[in-house]
Amino acid sequence: MRNFISYDESINILNNLNISKITTEKLFITNAIGRVIANDVIANHNNPEFLTSAMDGYAIKFEDIKNENIKIIAKNPAGTVVEMQVETNTCIKTFTGSLMPKGSDTLVPIENVEVTLDKIKIIKEVPFGFAVRNIGEDYKKDEVLIKKGTIIGFAEIGVLASLNISQIEVIINPIISIASTGSEILDLGETQTNDSQIRSSNHLTLEALFKSNGANTIQMGVVKDDMDSITKLLETALLKSDIVVTTGGVSVGDYDFVQDVIKDKLKAKVLFHGVNLKPGMHILLAIKDNKIIVALPGFAYSSTVCAMLYVLPLIYKFRNSNEKLPIVKAKINQDFPRFQAKTIFTACNVEYKNSEYQINFDGKKQGTSAILTNMLESPALLIQKENSENIKAGDLVDILLLNNLK
């Protein structure tokens, strides 16, 4: 008799896995978009390093703000250093990005003055220090600007470029091999020869999910239900990858050979096989030669949900990143009783309205764990823990935002 563990226990086992292989490479910064920074990025200078103008205008001493005629003694284009200094009742025309001239402390915008020959009259006053960027306004020397574990995006690229960093060390993404098992399933392009055969989508759905969440993938395709084929598949995949993910063959049927190969042929260390979970109760997690095997159920909805819950956190762990599953609070629009003593993930619709997430079940189909179309449009998963109470309309509930998984 198999010992089913709770969902929380299974996640605790997953979180405690020790991933020793964290390797890095250096990439040009724009080639590193979407990758994870391996080390803290620390500022090696102040930005700006000097007082700088934030607008086009006239650099003055604030003590002259009420003077009628302030003499223009020079121009100060960006990219140059003006030699003249602002003295009492003088100003220097200064442009956006220019260093503030010595002696000045305030910038009066062009539209705030009237110019007559070589003098200005301030027609609209500004406060002291107006439009002056202070030293270190953006960042200060020795400040940690980007923490290790951060995913590189456009803002990080901009900061790296401002630091004159052209190459950055990033974590090498994990390699995941993916395969669907089952003599009844057909790969794309295969011809159906009898009515019992169905088209496999699992291996391609999971490849898309893993790729878009930071993994490199090896597509192993569809494998028939026999011991030799599955053994060869797993042995080959383990040589090539950090994580091997299969769908099908982990239940209690006569032809569910994946679990037998993992346990008996490979002699892998099984961390758990069976979780008090819906969908996906027959999920299996094992270790072989420091490689991880995740054997998922065969139904499309089950395999996809379990891949989100178990494989995505493994990707984040291999990437040594700050990523986590996007679980948020939402208001539910109807009663939703707990009908089984399991942790249950139910497909729903989500929208952000009136400053909160709201969920409903309009158009969601009820039936088996094969209904992948329930994940279309604006989907989320309602999370009900196995010891939770019945949910009432208007309650705040936990949901997993699927479209935030990329």
C-alpha positions as CSV (number, residue, x, y, z in Angstrom):
1,M,0.0,0.0,0.0
2,R,1.5,3.3,-1.1
3,N,2.0,6.0,1.6
4,F,0.6,9.3,0.4
5,I,2.1,12.4,2.0
6,S,0.5,15.8,2.3
7,Y,1.1,18.5,-0.3
8,D,3.0,20.7,2.3
9,E,5.2,17.7,3.1
10,S,6.0,17.2,-0.6
11,I,6.9,20.9,-1.1
12,N,9.1,20.8,2.0
13,I,11.0,17.8,0.5
14,L,11.4,19.7,-2.7
15,N,12.6,22.9,-1.0
16,N,15.2,21.0,1.0
17,L,16.8,19.4,-2.1
18,N,20.5,20.4,-2.3
19,I,21.4,21.6,-5.8
20,S,25.2,21.5,-5.8
21,K,25.7,22.2,-9.5
22,I,25.4,26.0,-9.8
23,T,27.6,26.9,-12.8
24,T,28.1,30.3,-14.4
25,E,29.1,31.9,-17.7
26,K,29.9,35.5,-18.9
27,L,27.7,37.1,-21.5
28,F,27.4,40.5,-23.2
29,I,24.8,42.3,-21.2
30,T,22.0,42.4,-23.9
31,N,22.6,38.7,-24.5
32,A,21.9,38.1,-20.8
33,I,18.2,39.3,-20.8
34,G,16.1,36.8,-18.8
35,R,19.2,35.3,-17.1
36,V,20.0,35.4,-13.4
37,I,22.9,37.5,-12.2
38,A,25.4,35.4,-10.3
39,N,26.9,38.1,-8.1
40,D,25.9,41.4,-6.5
41,V,26.5,44.4,-8.8
42,I,28.1,47.2,-6.8
43,A,28.5,50.9,-7.9
44,N,32.1,51.9,-8.5
45,H,31.2,55.6,-8.6
46,N,28.6,58.2,-7.7
47,N,25.9,58.9,-10.3
48,P,25.9,61.8,-11.0
49,E,29.5,62.4,-9.9
50,F,28.9,66.2,-9.8
51,L,26.0,68.6,-9.4
52,T,24.1,68.4,-12.8
53,S,21.3,70.3,-14.4
54,A,18.0,68.5,-14.9
55,M,16.5,71.1,-17.3
56,D,17.4,73.8,-19.8
57,G,17.6,77.1,-18.0
58,Y,19.9,79.6,-16.1
59,A,22.2,78.6,-13.3
60,I,22.1,81.3,-10.6
61,K,22.9,81.9,-6.9
62,F,19.5,81.5,-5.1
63,E,20.2,84.7,-3.2
64,D,19.6,86.5,-6.6
65,I,16.2,85.0,-7.2
66,K,14.4,88.4,-6.7
67,N,16.9,90.5,-8.6
68,E,15.5,92.3,-11.6
69,N,18.4,92.1,-14.0
70,I,20.8,89.1,-13.8
71,K,23.6,89.2,-16.3
72,I,24.2,86.2,-18.7
73,I,28.0,85.7,-18.7
74,A,28.4,82.4,-20.6
75,K,26.7,79.3,-22.1
76,N,27.2,75.8,-20.7
77,P,26.3,73.1,-23.3
78,A,26.1,69.4,-22.1
79,G,29.4,67.6,-22.5
80,T,31.6,70.7,-21.8
81,V,33.0,72.2,-18.7
82,V,32.5,75.9,-18.5
83,E,35.4,77.8,-17.0
84,M,33.5,80.8,-15.8
85,Q,32.0,80.9,-12.4
86,V,28.6,82.3,-11.3
87,E,29.1,85.4,-9.1
88,T,26.5,87.6,-7.4
89,N,23.9,88.9,-9.9
90,T,25.3,86.8,-12.8
91,C,24.0,83.6,-14.4
92,I,25.2,81.0,-17.0
93,K,22.8,79.5,-19.5
94,T,22.9,75.8,-18.8
95,F,21.4,72.9,-20.6
96,T,19.9,69.5,-19.5
97,G,22.7,67.2,-18.5
98,S,25.3,69.9,-18.1
99,L,27.4,70.2,-15.0
100,M,26.2,73.1,-12.8
101,P,28.7,75.9,-13.0
102,K,30.8,76.7,-10.0
103,G,29.2,79.2,-7.7
104,S,25.6,78.3,-8.8
105,D,23.1,76.4,-6.6
106,T,19.7,76.7,-8.5
107,L,18.5,76.3,-12.0
108,V,15.7,78.6,-13.3
109,P,13.9,77.0,-16.3
110,I,14.0,78.9,-19.6
111,E,10.2,79.4,-19.5
112,N,10.5,81.1,-16.1
113,V,12.5,84.1,-17.4
114,E,12.4,87.0,-19.8
115,V,15.6,87.7,-21.7
116,T,16.6,91.2,-22.7
117,L,19.9,91.4,-24.6
118,D,22.4,89.9,-22.1
119,K,20.2,89.9,-19.0
120,I,17.3,87.9,-17.6
121,K,14.4,88.8,-15.4
122,I,12.9,85.9,-13.4
123,I,9.1,86.1,-13.9
124,K,8.4,82.9,-11.9
125,E,10.4,82.0,-8.9
126,V,11.6,78.5,-8.0
127,P,12.8,77.1,-4.7
128,F,16.4,76.7,-3.7
129,G,18.2,73.9,-5.5
130,F,15.5,73.6,-8.2
131,A,16.3,71.3,-11.1
132,V,19.7,70.4,-9.7
133,R,20.6,66.7,-9.6
134,N,22.6,66.1,-6.4
135,I,25.8,64.0,-6.3
136,G,24.8,60.3,-6.1
137,E,21.1,61.1,-6.7
138,D,20.8,57.9,-8.8
139,Y,23.3,55.8,-6.9
140,K,26.2,56.2,-4.6
141,K,29.6,54.6,-4.8
142,D,29.7,51.1,-3.1
143,E,25.9,50.8,-3.1
144,V,24.6,47.3,-4.1
145,L,22.5,48.2,-7.1
146,I,21.5,44.7,-8.4
147,K,21.4,41.8,-6.0
148,K,22.6,38.3,-7.1
149,G,19.6,36.2,-8.0
150,T,18.0,39.0,-9.9
151,I,16.6,38.3,-13.4
152,I,18.1,40.7,-15.9
153,G,15.6,42.9,-17.7
154,F,15.7,46.3,-19.4
155,A,16.3,48.3,-16.2
156,E,19.2,46.1,-15.2
157,I,20.7,46.5,-18.7
158,G,20.5,50.3,-18.3
159,V,22.2,50.2,-14.9
160,L,25.0,47.9,-16.1
161,A,25.6,50.1,-19.1
162,S,25.8,53.2,-16.8
163,L,28.5,51.3,-14.8
164,N,30.4,50.6,-18.0
165,I,29.9,46.9,-17.5
166,S,29.8,45.1,-20.9
167,Q,29.8,41.5,-19.7
168,I,28.1,40.0,-16.7
169,E,28.4,36.6,-15.0
170,V,25.1,34.7,-15.0
171,I,23.8,31.4,-13.8
172,I,23.7,28.7,-16.5
173,N,20.1,27.6,-16.9
174,P,19.2,23.9,-16.1
175,I,18.6,21.4,-18.8
176,I,15.3,19.5,-18.7
177,S,14.5,16.4,-20.8
178,I,10.8,15.9,-21.4
179,A,8.9,12.9,-22.6
180,S,5.4,11.6,-22.7
181,T,4.8,7.8,-22.2
182,G,1.9,5.7,-23.4
183,S,1.2,3.3,-26.2
184,E,-2.2,5.0,-26.8
185,I,-0.7,8.5,-27.6
186,L,0.5,9.9,-30.9
187,D,3.1,12.6,-31.5
188,L,2.5,15.4,-33.9
189,G,2.2,14.1,-37.5
190,E,1.7,10.5,-36.6
191,T,-1.3,8.9,-38.2
192,Q,-4.1,7.5,-36.1
193,T,-4.7,3.8,-36.7
194,N,-7.5,3.1,-34.2
195,D,-10.1,4.9,-32.2
196,S,-8.3,4.4,-28.9
197,Q,-5.3,6.5,-29.9
198,I,-5.1,10.2,-28.7
199,R,-2.9,13.1,-29.7
200,S,-0.2,13.9,-27.1
201,S,0.1,17.5,-26.0
202,N,1.8,17.0,-22.7
203,H,5.5,16.9,-23.8
204,L,5.0,20.1,-25.9
205,T,2.9,22.0,-23.3
206,L,5.6,21.3,-20.7
207,E,8.5,22.2,-23.1
208,A,6.8,25.6,-23.6
209,L,6.2,26.1,-19.9
210,F,9.8,25.2,-18.9
211,K,11.4,27.2,-21.7
212,S,9.4,30.3,-20.8
213,N,10.4,30.0,-17.2
214,G,14.2,29.8,-17.7
215,A,15.1,26.3,-18.6
216,N,16.9,24.8,-21.6
217,T,14.9,21.8,-22.9
218,I,15.6,18.5,-24.7
219,Q,12.5,17.2,-26.3
220,M,12.4,13.3,-26.1
221,G,8.9,13.0,-27.7
222,V,6.5,10.1,-27.2
223,V,7.7,6.7,-25.8
224,K,5.6,3.5,-25.9
225,D,4.6,1.7,-22.7
226,D,7.2,-1.0,-22.4
227,M,10.1,-1.5,-19.9
228,D,12.9,-1.4,-22.4
229,S,11.8,1.8,-24.2
230,I,11.2,3.6,-20.9
231,T,14.5,2.4,-19.4
232,K,16.4,3.6,-22.5
233,L,14.6,6.9,-22.4
234,L,15.4,7.6,-18.8
235,E,19.0,6.5,-19.0
236,T,19.6,8.7,-22.1
237,A,17.9,11.6,-20.6
238,L,19.8,11.4,-17.3
239,L,23.1,11.6,-19.2
240,K,22.1,14.8,-20.9
241,S,20.1,16.8,-18.4
242,D,19.8,18.1,-14.8
243,I,16.1,17.2,-14.6
244,V,14.0,14.6,-16.4
245,V,10.3,15.0,-16.6
246,T,7.9,12.3,-17.9
247,T,4.2,12.2,-18.1
248,G,2.1,9.0,-17.7
249,G,3.0,5.6,-16.2
250,V,2.9,6.5,-12.5
251,S,-0.5,5.3,-11.5
252,V,-1.6,1.8,-10.5
253,G,-2.4,0.2,-13.8
254,D,-0.9,-2.9,-15.3
255,Y,1.0,-0.8,-18.0
256,D,2.2,2.0,-15.7
257,F,5.9,1.1,-16.2
258,V,7.6,4.5,-15.5
259,Q,7.4,4.0,-11.7
260,D,8.8,0.4,-12.1
261,V,11.7,1.6,-14.2
262,I,12.6,4.4,-11.8
263,K,12.4,2.1,-8.7
264,D,13.6,-1.3,-10.0
265,K,15.7,-0.7,-13.1
266,L,17.4,2.6,-12.3
267,K,17.5,2.0,-8.5
268,A,16.8,5.7,-8.1
269,K,16.1,7.1,-4.6
270,V,12.4,7.8,-4.4
271,L,11.7,10.9,-2.3
272,F,8.0,10.5,-2.6
273,H,5.4,8.7,-4.8
274,G,1.9,9.9,-4.1
275,V,0.7,13.2,-2.7
276,N,-2.7,14.0,-1.1
277,L,-3.3,16.4,-4.0
278,K,-5.8,17.0,-6.8
279,P,-5.0,16.9,-9.6
280,G,-1.9,14.8,-9.7
281,M,-2.0,12.5,-6.7
282,H,0.4,9.9,-8.3
283,I,3.3,12.2,-8.8
284,L,6.7,10.7,-8.2
285,L,10.0,12.5,-7.3
286,A,13.3,10.7,-7.3
287,I,17.1,11.2,-7.4
288,K,19.5,9.3,-9.5
289,D,23.3,10.3,-9.7
290,N,22.4,13.8,-8.4
291,K,19.9,14.2,-11.3
292,I,16.2,14.8,-10.5
293,I,13.4,12.7,-12.0
294,V,9.8,14.1,-11.9
295,A,7.3,11.6,-13.1
296,L,4.0,13.3,-13.7
297,P,0.5,11.9,-14.3
298,G,-0.7,11.5,-17.9
299,F,-3.8,13.6,-18.0
300,A,-3.1,17.0,-19.5
301,Y,-4.5,19.2,-16.8
302,S,-2.9,17.1,-14.1
303,S,0.6,17.0,-15.6
304,T,0.5,20.8,-16.3
305,V,-0.6,21.8,-12.8
306,C,2.0,19.4,-11.2
307,A,4.7,20.8,-13.5
308,M,3.9,24.3,-12.3
309,L,3.9,23.2,-8.6
310,Y,7.0,21.0,-8.7
311,V,9.2,21.6,-11.7
312,L,9.1,25.4,-11.8
313,P,10.4,25.7,-8.3
314,L,13.2,23.3,-9.3
315,I,14.1,25.6,-12.2
316,Y,14.2,28.5,-9.8
317,K,16.4,26.5,-7.5
318,F,18.9,25.6,-10.3
319,R,18.9,29.2,-11.4
320,N,19.7,30.2,-7.8
321,S,17.2,33.0,-8.4
322,N,14.7,35.1,-6.4
323,E,11.8,33.7,-8.4
324,K,8.7,32.2,-6.8
325,L,5.3,31.0,-7.8
326,P,2.9,34.0,-8.1
327,I,0.4,33.2,-5.4
328,V,-1.8,36.1,-4.4
329,K,-5.0,36.8,-2.5
330,A,-8.3,37.2,-4.5
331,K,-12.0,37.7,-3.7
332,I,-14.2,34.8,-4.8
333,N,-17.7,35.5,-6.2
334,Q,-19.5,32.3,-5.0
335,D,-19.6,29.6,-2.3
336,F,-17.0,26.9,-2.9
337,P,-17.2,24.0,-0.5
338,R,-14.3,21.7,0.2
339,F,-15.4,18.3,-1.2
340,Q,-12.3,16.2,-0.6
341,A,-9.7,16.1,2.2
342,K,-6.9,17.0,-0.2
343,T,-5.0,20.1,-1.4
344,I,-7.0,21.0,-4.5
345,F,-6.1,23.3,-7.4
346,T,-9.2,24.3,-9.3
347,A,-9.1,26.3,-12.6
348,C,-10.8,29.7,-12.4
349,N,-10.9,33.1,-14.2
350,V,-9.2,36.0,-12.6
351,E,-9.4,39.8,-13.2
352,Y,-7.9,42.8,-11.4
353,K,-10.8,45.1,-10.5
354,N,-11.4,47.8,-7.9
355,S,-7.8,47.4,-6.6
356,E,-8.1,43.7,-6.0
357,Y,-8.0,40.3,-7.7
358,Q,-11.4,38.7,-8.3
359,I,-12.1,35.2,-9.4
360,N,-15.1,33.4,-10.9
361,F,-15.7,30.1,-12.7
362,D,-17.7,31.3,-15.8
363,G,-17.2,29.0,-18.7
364,K,-14.9,26.6,-16.8
365,K,-15.7,23.0,-17.5
366,Q,-16.2,20.3,-14.9
367,G,-15.0,16.8,-15.4
368,T,-11.7,14.8,-15.4
369,S,-8.1,16.1,-15.0
370,A,-7.8,16.0,-18.8
371,I,-9.4,19.4,-19.5
372,L,-6.4,21.6,-20.5
373,T,-8.7,24.2,-22.1
374,N,-9.6,25.4,-18.6
375,M,-6.2,27.1,-18.7
376,L,-7.0,29.4,-21.6
377,E,-7.8,33.2,-21.5
378,S,-7.2,34.7,-18.0
379,P,-6.7,31.7,-15.8
380,A,-5.7,31.1,-12.2
381,L,-5.8,28.2,-9.9
382,L,-7.8,28.4,-6.7
383,I,-5.9,26.7,-3.9
384,Q,-7.8,24.8,-1.2
385,K,-5.5,23.2,1.5
386,E,-6.6,19.8,2.7
387,N,-7.5,21.2,6.2
388,S,-9.2,24.3,4.9
389,E,-12.8,25.4,5.7
390,N,-15.6,25.7,3.1
391,I,-15.2,28.9,1.1
392,K,-18.0,31.5,1.2
393,A,-18.8,34.1,-1.5
394,G,-16.8,37.2,-0.8
395,D,-13.9,35.4,1.0
396,L,-10.3,36.2,0.3
397,V,-8.7,33.0,-1.1
398,D,-5.2,32.0,-2.4
399,I,-4.8,31.7,-6.1
400,L,-1.9,30.9,-8.4
401,L,-1.8,33.4,-11.3
402,L,-1.1,31.3,-14.4
403,N,-0.5,34.1,-16.9
404,N,2.3,35.4,-14.6
405,L,4.2,32.2,-15.2
406,K,5.2,33.7,-18.7
